[in-house]
């Protein structure tokens, strides 16, 4: 399953992932599940890497040569259209955390995919730390996030590293390798 974390403070954002990825062909221990779509959009995902990569490739092809001009609202339209298909849902079985800027510079922070019934769930953007993935209980992961966030030791990146490492101690679907992208 793996773990992806996101944090947004209203003006900037960060998405982090561990390095374990399930694969129908080749699972990996050092796989970056974060992506920069363009200067306005970043994302992370959990699920089988091949189906996630295929879905993202299709979304990028739909945007065509104008991909650098897209903002999050445009990108969400493409993603939601692709996820609306029953065949996509059956094969994808993945969840995406997406963060991006609107044309007016506002940041939106969403989760969409299997965990949300393939509907877009908007998250607060003011100091919000969110997660997707993991095979242990959601309440246990939330407890780990709250404990590490309350410590206020270091930057948010250090908090995210501690969360990934603490979850990895309890959840064998997560490892301690960390990847980050910034918006």
C-alpha positions in Angstrom: 0.0 0.0 0.0 2.6 2.6 1.1 2.1 6.1 2.6 1.8 9.6 1.2 1.7 12.7 3.3 0.7 16.2 2.3 1.0 19.6 4.1 -0.3 23.0 3.0 0.0 26.3 4.9 -2.0 28.3 2.4 0.9 29.7 0.4 3.1 26.7 -0.1 2.8 22.9 0.1 4.8 19.7 0.3 4.0 16.1 -0.5 6.1 13.2 0.8 6.0 9.5 0.2 7.8 6.5 1.5 9.7 4.4 -1.0 7.8 1.1 -1.0 5.6 0.5 -4.0 3.5 -2.5 -4.8 3.6 -3.7 -8.4 1.9 -6.3 -10.4 5.1 -7.0 -12.2 7.9 -5.6 -10.1 7.5 -4.3 -6.5 10.1 -1.8 -5.3 11.7 -0.5 -2.1 13.0 2.7 -3.6 10.1 4.1 -5.7 9.2 7.8 -5.7 5.4 8.1 -5.6 5.5 11.9 -5.8 5.2 13.8 -9.1 5.5 17.3 -10.4 2.9 17.8 -13.1 4.0 21.4 -13.7 4.9 24.6 -11.8 1.3 24.7 -10.5 0.5 21.1 -9.6 2.1 18.3 -7.5 0.8 15.0 -6.4 1.4 11.7 -4.6 -0.2 8.3 -5.0 -0.8 5.0 -3.3 -1.7 1.8 -5.2 0.0 -0.4 -7.7 2.7 1.6 -9.4 2.0 0.4 -13.0 -1.7 1.4 -12.9 -0.9 4.7 -11.3 1.8 5.5 -13.8 -0.5 4.5 -16.7 -3.3 6.7 -15.4 -1.0 9.7 -15.0 0.4 9.2 -18.4 -3.1 9.2 -19.9 -4.0 12.4 -17.9 -0.9 14.1 -19.2 -1.6 13.1 -22.8 -5.1 14.5 -22.4 -3.6 17.9 -21.5 -1.3 17.7 -24.5 1.3 20.3 -25.3 -0.5 22.8 -23.0 0.4 20.9 -19.9 2.6 23.7 -18.5 -0.4 26.1 -18.6 -2.7 23.9 -16.5 -3.9 24.9 -13.1 -5.4 22.5 -10.5 -9.0 23.1 -11.6 -8.2 22.1 -15.2 -6.2 19.1 -14.0 -8.9 17.9 -11.7 -11.4 18.0 -14.6 -9.1 15.7 -16.6 -8.5 13.4 -13.5 -12.2 13.2 -12.6 -13.2 12.5 -16.2 -10.7 9.6 -16.3 -11.8 8.3 -13.0 -15.5 8.4 -13.9 -15.1 5.3 -16.1 -16.0 2.0 -14.4 -13.1 0.3 -16.3 -10.7 2.8 -14.9 -11.9 2.3 -11.4 -11.7 -1.5 -11.7 -8.1 -1.4 -12.9 -6.8 1.7 -11.0 -7.6 0.8 -7.4 -5.5 3.8 -6.3 -5.8 7.1 -4.5 -4.1 10.4 -5.4 -3.3 13.4 -3.2 -3.2 16.5 -5.4 -2.1 20.0 -4.5 -2.1 22.9 -6.9 -2.6 26.6 -7.6 -5.7 28.1 -9.2 -5.5 30.9 -11.8 -5.8 33.4 -8.9 -2.9 31.8 -6.9 -5.1 30.1 -4.3 -4.0 26.6 -3.3 -6.3 23.7 -3.4 -5.5 20.4 -1.7 -7.5 17.3 -2.6 -7.7 13.5 -2.3 -9.4 11.5 -5.0 -9.5 7.8 -6.0 -10.4 4.5 -4.4 -10.4 5.9 -0.8 -13.0 8.5 -1.7 -15.2 6.4 -4.0 -13.5 8.2 -6.9 -15.0 11.5 -5.9 -12.8 14.6 -5.1 -12.5 15.4 -1.4 -11.2 18.9 -0.7 -9.0 19.4 2.3 -8.3 22.5 4.4 -5.2 24.4 3.2 -4.3 26.2 6.4 -1.7 24.2 8.3 -3.3 20.9 7.2 -1.3 17.7 7.4 -3.1 14.8 5.6 -2.3 11.3 4.6 -3.3 8.4 2.3 -2.3 4.8 2.4 -1.0 2.5 5.1 -2.5 -0.9 6.1 -2.8 -0.2 9.8 -5.8 1.6 11.2 -6.5 5.1 10.1 -6.8 6.1 13.7 -3.3 4.8 14.5 -1.8 6.7 11.6 -3.7 9.9 12.6 -2.4 9.4 16.2 1.2 9.2 14.9 0.6 12.3 12.7 -0.8 14.3 15.7 1.9 13.2 18.0 4.7 14.2 15.6 3.0 17.4 14.6 2.6 18.4 18.3 6.3 18.0 18.9 7.1 21.2 16.9 10.7 20.0 16.5 12.1 21.2 13.2 10.5 22.0 9.9 7.5 20.2 8.5 9.8 18.1 6.4 11.4 16.7 9.5 7.9 16.0 11.0 7.0 14.1 7.8 10.1 12.0 8.0 9.4 11.1 11.6 5.8 10.2 10.7 6.9 7.9 7.8 9.5 6.3 10.1 7.0 5.8 12.9 4.3 4.3 10.6 7.0 2.0 9.0 7.7 0.5 12.5 4.1 -0.7 12.7 3.1 -1.2 9.0 5.1 -3.5 6.7 3.5 -1.8 3.6 5.6 1.3 4.4 9.4 1.7 4.5 11.6 4.5 5.8 12.9 5.9 2.5 11.5 9.4 2.0 10.8 11.4 -1.1 9.5 15.0 -1.2 8.2 17.6 -3.7 7.3 21.2 -3.1 4.7 23.6 -4.5 
